[in-house]
Amino acid sequence: MFKAGDQVEVLASEADPWAVGKVGKILDDLAPGQLAPSDLTGGRWTVRIPGFLSGGSALCYSYELRKVA
């Protein structure tokens, strides 16, 4: 499982295909679905992708992410 601050590589992303292949950090303090049944992220992790032009946040399921050392 992931935690806030973990560095991850985005292997796939249904919601944000532009993020595939990029490395970012997990923003969420709690695992998806732990907040409430009406979780705003739809069961996905929020990943902050740094960068001047392509920077932003991506929403990814756990199976779409790989932890980077």
Beta strands, then each sheet from edge to edge (+ up, - down):
strand 1: 7-10
strand 2: 23-26
strand 3: 45-49
strand 4: 56-60
strand 5: 65-67
sheet 1: 4+ 3- 2+ 1- 5+
end
